[in-house]
Amino acid sequence: GIYWLIGLKNKGDMSWKRYALSLLLTNLVLTLIGFGVLLVQRWLPLNPNGIDNMEPTLSFNTIISFMTNTNLQHYSGESGLSYFSQMIVIMMMMFTSAATGIVVAIAFIRGLTKKGTGLGNFFTDFVKAHTRLLLPMAIVMTLVLVGSCSRS
């Protein structure tokens, strides 16, 4: 269902150039969406505290740091970001940057083992990194943490 939703019709192998271009363009689009959300968060939903828009240079620093998985914060999350921005930008970027690293590692290994016949499909790898690895791990860790807190 996810492949249909994102419009993925051809799941065949990609060349390294197409794989790299797909990775870069996907991350660029997600970065631009996140940057835009931070710039206009005042007018978006789930902002009960009326948090103002993020200043452009701070927004750029935030989105780039989360895209590169360095997670540098020069703001207080509770007073600098709305609930919507935290969910749509910060959480999405934390999953996306981790999935990007996993996908690059998988493509690198495929490149070594397949002797240049293809690296797989970036979009299927990207979806699988989210749905088969990161989300299940997040759910399990959430249950473990909730279970350990309820015993205290």
C-alpha positions as CSV (number, residue, x, y, z in Angstrom):
1,G,0.0,0.0,0.0
2,I,2.8,2.4,0.7
3,Y,4.4,1.8,-2.7
4,W,1.1,2.7,-4.3
5,L,0.7,5.8,-2.1
6,I,4.1,7.1,-3.2
7,G,3.5,6.2,-6.8
8,L,6.3,3.6,-7.0
9,K,5.6,1.4,-10.1
10,N,9.1,0.2,-11.1
11,K,10.8,-1.6,-8.2
12,G,13.7,-2.8,-10.3
13,D,17.4,-2.2,-9.6
14,M,18.8,1.3,-10.1
15,S,22.3,2.3,-11.3
16,W,24.5,3.9,-8.7
17,K,23.9,7.3,-10.3
18,R,20.1,6.9,-10.2
19,Y,20.2,5.6,-6.7
20,A,22.3,8.5,-5.5
21,L,20.1,11.0,-7.3
22,S,17.0,9.5,-5.8
23,L,18.5,9.7,-2.3
24,L,19.6,13.3,-2.7
25,L,16.3,14.5,-4.2
26,T,14.2,12.7,-1.6
27,N,16.2,14.3,1.2
28,L,16.2,17.7,-0.5
29,V,12.4,17.6,-0.8
30,L,11.9,16.5,2.8
31,T,14.4,19.2,4.0
32,L,12.5,21.9,2.1
33,I,9.1,20.7,3.5
34,G,10.5,20.7,7.0
35,F,12.1,24.1,6.5
36,G,8.8,25.5,5.3
37,V,6.9,24.1,8.2
38,L,9.3,25.7,10.7
39,L,9.0,29.0,9.0
40,V,5.1,29.1,9.1
41,Q,4.4,27.1,12.3
42,R,2.4,29.9,13.8
43,W,-0.4,29.4,11.3
44,L,-0.4,25.6,11.4
45,P,-2.6,23.3,13.6
46,L,-1.6,21.9,17.0
47,N,-0.1,25.1,18.2
48,P,-2.2,25.7,21.4
49,N,0.5,27.9,23.0
50,G,0.7,30.2,19.9
51,I,4.4,29.7,19.3
52,D,5.7,32.1,16.7
53,N,7.4,31.1,13.5
54,M,11.1,30.1,13.7
55,E,13.6,32.7,12.5
56,P,15.0,31.6,9.0
57,T,18.6,31.0,10.0
58,L,17.6,29.0,13.1
59,S,15.1,27.1,11.0
60,F,17.8,26.3,8.4
61,N,20.2,25.2,11.2
62,T,17.6,23.0,12.8
63,I,16.5,21.3,9.6
64,I,20.0,20.7,8.4
65,S,21.2,19.4,11.7
66,F,18.3,16.9,11.9
67,M,18.7,15.8,8.3
68,T,22.4,15.1,8.9
69,N,21.5,13.2,12.1
70,T,23.5,15.6,14.3
71,N,20.4,16.8,16.1
72,L,21.8,20.2,17.1
73,Q,19.2,22.3,18.9
74,H,19.6,26.0,19.6
75,Y,16.0,26.4,20.9
76,S,13.9,25.0,23.7
77,G,11.6,22.4,22.2
78,E,8.6,23.3,24.4
79,S,8.8,27.0,23.7
80,G,10.4,27.1,20.2
81,L,8.3,24.5,18.4
82,S,4.6,23.7,18.1
83,Y,3.4,20.2,18.6
84,F,2.8,19.9,14.9
85,S,6.4,21.0,14.1
86,Q,7.8,18.6,16.6
87,M,5.9,15.7,15.1
88,I,6.1,16.5,11.4
89,V,9.6,18.0,11.2
90,I,11.7,16.7,14.1
91,M,10.4,13.2,14.4
92,M,10.2,12.8,10.6
93,M,13.8,14.0,10.2
94,M,15.0,11.7,13.0
95,F,13.6,8.7,11.2
96,T,14.5,9.9,7.7
97,S,18.2,10.6,8.6
98,A,18.5,7.1,10.2
99,A,16.8,5.4,7.3
100,T,19.1,7.3,4.8
101,G,22.2,6.0,6.7
102,I,20.8,2.5,6.7
103,V,19.9,2.6,3.0
104,V,23.4,3.9,2.0
105,A,25.0,1.1,4.0
106,I,22.8,-1.5,2.3
107,A,23.6,0.0,-1.2
108,F,27.3,0.0,-0.4
109,I,27.2,-3.6,0.6
110,R,25.2,-4.5,-2.5
111,G,27.7,-2.6,-4.7
112,L,30.5,-4.7,-3.3
113,T,28.7,-8.0,-3.5
114,K,26.9,-7.6,-6.9
115,K,29.9,-6.4,-8.8
116,G,28.1,-3.4,-10.3
117,T,25.0,-5.1,-11.6
118,G,22.7,-2.7,-9.6
119,L,22.2,-1.4,-6.1
120,G,18.6,-2.2,-5.6
121,N,15.8,0.4,-5.6
122,F,16.2,3.4,-3.3
123,F,12.5,3.8,-2.7
124,T,11.9,0.2,-1.7
125,D,14.9,0.3,0.6
126,F,13.8,3.6,2.1
127,V,10.3,2.3,2.8
128,K,11.6,-1.0,4.2
129,A,14.1,0.8,6.5
130,H,11.2,2.7,8.0
131,T,8.5,-0.1,8.1
132,R,10.6,-3.1,8.8
133,L,13.3,-1.8,11.1
134,L,12.8,1.7,12.5
135,L,9.1,1.8,13.3
136,P,9.1,-1.7,14.9
137,M,12.1,-0.9,17.0
138,A,10.5,2.4,18.1
139,I,7.3,0.5,19.1
140,V,9.2,-2.1,21.1
141,M,11.4,0.5,22.8
142,T,8.3,2.5,23.7
143,L,6.6,-0.5,25.3
144,V,9.8,-1.3,27.2
145,L,10.2,2.2,28.5
146,V,6.5,2.5,29.4
147,G,6.7,-0.9,31.1
148,S,9.7,0.1,33.1
149,C,8.2,3.4,34.2
150,S,4.9,1.9,35.3
151,R,6.8,-0.5,37.7
152,S,8.5,2.4,39.4
